[in-house]
Amino acid sequence: MGGLITFFSSDKRMTIDVFLDFEAAVPGENEKEIHAEVADVLNKAEQILEKLQAYKGCEEFIRAAISKPGPDTEKAAWDAILPAVETLQIFYEFSVEVEKIYPRLLTSLFQANDDLKNNLQGQQSLAKQLADIFDFALRFDDMKMVNPGIQNDFSYYRRTLSRMKINNKAGDIKIKDELANRMSLFFAYPTPMMKVLTDTTVGFLKNDPCPINRNQVVAGFSLMANICLDMVEKNRFTNAKTNMFCLRGMTGSIVLVDHLDALGAFHKKSSINVKGAITKLKNFADVSTEGLLNALRYTTVHLNDPETPQTIKLLLQ
């Protein structure tokens, strides 16, 4: 790995000579099969985000059913909850689809050889899809965190479902116990999509045999984070949306490294330019990056470790 990249020069700044064309990458012959498989899933991502953005919740109906219980208010609440929960099922089932295709990208991009840099440069369309997944997950989680109606609606649905079971009235309900339990676990987590990615990565690497190893994946995500930061710092793209896309790819990669590496992503000898990444997020003026800073604060596991430099902790306060 020594010849892969010079992570830091004497002044601690990154020296990277990698460009991933996130605006115009076209899949090569070596990428087409996986790219098509992943695209079949990711093509639905924007529609999922639009549905989540439009999700209004059933608070008024639930409040009425609780404060003034009776056949009319309870029926009105149930009639409102059913289509809402079907929308939540769509979100959950999409997370399952992402969970299935995501390891395909990891296996191809972080395959077990000593040339991660060329792996990424030679599979730019797949690298872009990896960033697409982070972009989607972080945007989804941002929206979910500011919409308490999702959790409240599903809690009411489960309570009502339990009462209906007791009264033998749950026969024609589509989302029953097993699926409802899985959905409940998914939505209970503040950032469910990033949790899917971290859990899937950890679980995949426990497979025996596994086509990739943990050290290679940590190095690959570290490289991805540094490349995304470098492209923003060097103004490789003029479009603010593309730069924000890079910053989400960077942030997602940092979160993954923090979950996979024994010491995390923030320690003094980390291969990631974490200080530069946080500083860029704090100084990025085109679009709010508070959601990405919160991802580093609350979805990582090593930020408050003794090994994390105080300067990093202060930056994220």
C-alpha positions in Angstrom: 0.0 0.0 0.0 3.0 2.3 0.3 2.8 3.5 -3.3 -0.9 4.1 -3.3 -1.0 7.7 -2.2 0.9 10.2 -0.2 -1.7 11.1 2.5 0.1 13.9 4.2 3.0 16.1 3.4 5.1 17.8 6.0 2.6 20.6 6.5 -0.2 18.0 7.0 -2.1 19.0 3.8 -3.3 16.3 1.5 -1.5 15.5 -1.7 -3.8 13.6 -4.0 -3.7 13.1 -7.8 -7.0 11.3 -8.2 -10.0 12.7 -10.0 -13.4 10.9 -10.0 -15.7 12.4 -12.6 -19.0 12.4 -10.6 -20.7 14.5 -13.3 -19.9 12.5 -16.5 -18.5 9.1 -15.6 -19.7 6.4 -18.1 -19.5 2.7 -17.1 -16.8 0.7 -18.9 -17.1 -2.9 -19.9 -15.6 -4.0 -16.5 -18.4 -2.1 -14.7 -21.5 -2.6 -16.8 -23.0 -5.6 -15.1 -22.7 -4.3 -11.5 -23.5 -0.8 -12.6 -26.8 -1.9 -14.2 -27.7 -4.0 -11.1 -27.1 -1.1 -8.7 -28.8 1.4 -11.1 -32.0 -0.6 -11.0 -32.2 0.2 -7.3 -30.8 3.7 -7.2 -33.1 4.9 -10.0 -35.8 4.9 -7.3 -33.9 6.9 -4.8 -35.1 10.4 -5.8 -38.7 9.2 -5.7 -38.2 7.8 -2.2 -36.8 11.1 -1.1 -39.7 13.0 -2.6 -42.2 10.7 -0.8 -40.3 11.3 2.5 -40.3 15.0 1.9 -44.0 15.0 1.3 -44.8 12.8 4.4 -47.1 14.8 6.6 -48.0 12.3 9.3 -51.3 11.6 11.0 -50.9 13.6 14.2 -54.3 15.3 14.2 -56.2 12.0 13.6 -54.2 10.2 16.3 -54.6 13.0 18.8 -58.4 13.0 18.2 -58.6 9.2 18.6 -56.7 9.3 21.9 -58.4 12.4 23.4 -61.9 11.5 22.2 -61.9 7.8 21.8 -64.9 6.4 19.9 -65.8 4.5 16.7 -65.7 7.7 14.5 -62.3 9.1 15.7 -60.7 5.7 15.8 -61.9 4.8 12.3 -60.7 8.1 11.0 -57.3 7.6 12.6 -57.0 4.0 11.2 -58.1 5.2 7.7 -55.3 7.8 7.8 -52.7 5.5 9.3 -53.0 2.7 6.7 -51.8 4.6 3.6 -49.1 6.3 5.8 -47.8 3.0 7.0 -47.8 1.6 3.4 -45.5 4.5 2.5 -43.3 3.7 5.4 -43.2 0.1 4.1 -41.9 1.4 0.8 -39.1 3.2 2.6 -38.2 0.1 4.6 -38.3 -2.2 1.5 -36.0 0.2 -0.4 -33.5 0.0 2.5 -33.5 -3.8 2.0 -32.8 -3.4 -1.7 -29.9 -1.1 -0.9 -28.6 -3.6 1.6 -28.5 -6.3 -1.1 -26.7 -4.4 -3.8 -24.3 -2.4 -1.7 -21.8 -5.2 -1.0 -21.4 -5.7 -4.8 -19.9 -2.2 -5.0 -17.6 -2.8 -2.1 -16.3 -6.1 -3.5 -15.5 -4.5 -6.9 -14.1 -1.2 -5.7 -12.1 -2.5 -2.7 -11.0 -5.9 -4.1 -8.1 -7.5 -2.5 -5.1 -6.1 -4.3 -2.6 -3.3 -3.6 -4.0 -0.8 -6.0 -7.1 0.8 -4.6 -6.3 4.0 -6.4 -6.5 2.4 -9.8 -9.6 0.4 -8.6 -11.4 3.6 -8.1 -10.1 5.4 -11.1 -10.8 2.4 -13.3 -14.3 2.1 -12.0 -15.4 5.7 -11.8 -19.1 4.9 -12.5 -19.1 2.4 -9.6 -17.3 4.9 -7.3 -20.0 7.4 -8.3 -22.7 4.9 -7.3 -21.0 4.4 -3.9 -21.2 8.1 -3.4 -24.8 8.0 -4.7 -25.7 5.6 -1.9 -24.1 7.9 0.7 -25.8 10.9 -0.8 -29.1 9.2 -0.6 -28.6 7.8 2.9 -27.5 11.1 4.4 -30.3 13.0 2.8 -32.9 10.4 3.8 -31.7 10.5 7.4 -31.7 14.3 7.5 -35.3 14.3 6.5 -36.3 11.5 8.8 -34.7 13.1 11.8 -36.9 16.3 11.5 -40.1 14.3 11.0 -41.3 12.8 14.3 -44.6 11.9 12.7 -42.9 8.8 11.2 -42.1 7.2 14.5 -45.4 8.4 16.1 -47.5 7.0 13.2 -45.8 3.6 13.3 -46.1 3.4 17.1 -49.8 4.1 16.9 -50.2 1.5 14.1 -48.5 -1.2 16.2 -50.6 -0.4 19.3 -53.8 -0.5 17.2 -52.7 -3.7 15.5 -52.2 -5.4 18.9 -55.7 -4.4 20.0 -57.1 -5.7 16.7 -55.3 -9.0 17.2 -56.8 -9.4 20.6 -60.3 -8.8 19.1 -59.6 -11.1 16.1 -59.9 -8.2 13.6 -56.4 -8.3 12.1 -57.1 -10.9 9.5 -56.8 -8.7 6.4 -54.0 -6.4 7.6 -51.0 -6.5 5.2 -48.2 -5.4 7.6 -48.4 -8.0 10.4 -46.1 -8.8 13.3 -42.9 -10.0 11.6 -42.7 -7.2 9.0 -43.9 -4.7 11.6 -41.2 -5.7 14.0 -38.5 -5.3 11.3 -39.9 -1.9 10.3 -40.1 -0.8 13.9 -36.4 -1.6 14.4 -35.5 0.3 11.2 -37.5 3.5 12.0 -36.6 3.5 15.7 -33.0 4.4 14.9 -32.4 8.2 14.4 -30.4 7.6 11.2 -31.7 4.4 9.8 -30.2 4.4 6.3 -26.6 5.0 7.5 -27.2 2.3 10.1 -28.1 -0.1 7.3 -24.8 0.7 5.5 -22.7 0.3 8.6 -24.4 -2.9 9.7 -24.3 -4.3 6.2 -20.6 -3.6 5.9 -19.7 -5.1 9.2 -21.9 -8.1 8.6 -20.5 -8.7 5.1 -16.9 -8.6 6.3 -17.7 -11.3 8.8 -18.5 -13.7 6.0 -16.1 -16.6 5.8 -14.8 -16.6 3.2 -15.2 -12.9 2.3 -13.9 -11.6 -1.1 -12.5 -8.4 0.6 -10.9 -7.9 4.0 -11.5 -5.2 6.6 -8.1 -3.5 6.2 -8.7 -3.1 2.5 -12.1 -1.7 3.0 -10.9 0.8 5.7 -8.1 1.9 3.3 -10.6 2.2 0.4 -13.1 4.3 2.4 -10.2 6.4 3.7 -9.1 7.0 0.1 -12.6 7.8 -1.0 -13.0 10.4 1.8 -9.7 12.1 0.9 -10.5 12.2 -2.8 -13.9 13.7 -2.2 -12.5 16.3 0.1 -9.6 17.1 -2.3 -11.9 17.6 -5.3 -14.0 20.1 -3.4 -10.9 21.9 -2.0 -9.4 22.2 -5.5 -12.6 23.3 -7.1 -12.7 20.4 -9.5 -16.4 21.0 -9.9 -18.1 24.4 -10.3 -21.6 23.1 -9.5 -22.5 23.6 -5.8 -24.8 20.5 -6.0 -21.9 18.3 -7.2 -19.6 19.7 -4.4 -22.3 18.9 -1.9 -22.5 15.4 -3.4 -18.7 15.1 -2.8 -19.1 16.2 0.8 -21.8 13.6 1.4 -19.5 10.9 -0.2 -16.7 12.1 2.1 -18.9 12.1 5.2 -20.3 8.7 4.6 -16.9 7.3 4.0 -15.6 8.8 7.3 -18.6 7.3 9.2 -17.8 3.9 7.7 -14.1 4.0 8.6 -15.0 5.0 12.2 -17.2 1.9 12.5 -14.7 -0.5 10.8 -11.3 0.6 12.1 -10.3 -0.4 15.6 -9.2 3.1 16.5 -11.9 4.8 14.3 -11.5 7.7 11.9 -10.5 10.6 14.3 -7.2 9.5 15.9 -4.0 11.3 15.3 -2.6 8.7 12.9 -5.8 8.3 10.8 -5.3 8.1 7.1 -8.2 10.5 6.6 -7.6 14.3 6.7 -10.4 14.6 9.3 -9.5 18.1 10.4 -9.6 19.3 6.8 -12.9 17.5 6.2 -14.6 19.1 9.3 -13.2 22.5 8.4 -14.5 22.2 4.9 -17.9 21.3 6.1 -18.0 24.2 8.5 -16.8 26.7 5.9 -18.9 25.4 3.0 -21.1 28.4 2.2 -23.2 27.2 -0.8 -25.5 24.8 1.1 -26.1 24.0 4.7 -23.8 21.2 5.9 -25.2 21.0 9.4 -26.7 17.5 8.7 -23.3 16.2 7.7 -21.6 17.7 10.7 -24.3 16.0 12.8 -23.6 12.7 11.1 -20.0 13.0 12.2 -21.1 14.0 15.7 -23.8 11.4 16.3 -23.4 8.4 13.9 -19.8 7.7 14.7 -18.5 5.7 17.6 -15.0 7.0 18.3 -15.3 10.8 18.4 -15.2 11.0 22.2 -12.4 8.5 22.6 -9.3 9.6 24.5 -7.3 9.1 21.3 -9.3 11.7 19.4 -7.3 15.0 19.5 -8.9 17.8 21.4 -8.8 20.0 18.3 -11.1 17.6 16.5 -13.5 17.4 19.4 -13.6 21.2 19.6 -14.3 21.6 15.8 -17.4 19.4 16.2 -18.7 21.1 19.3 
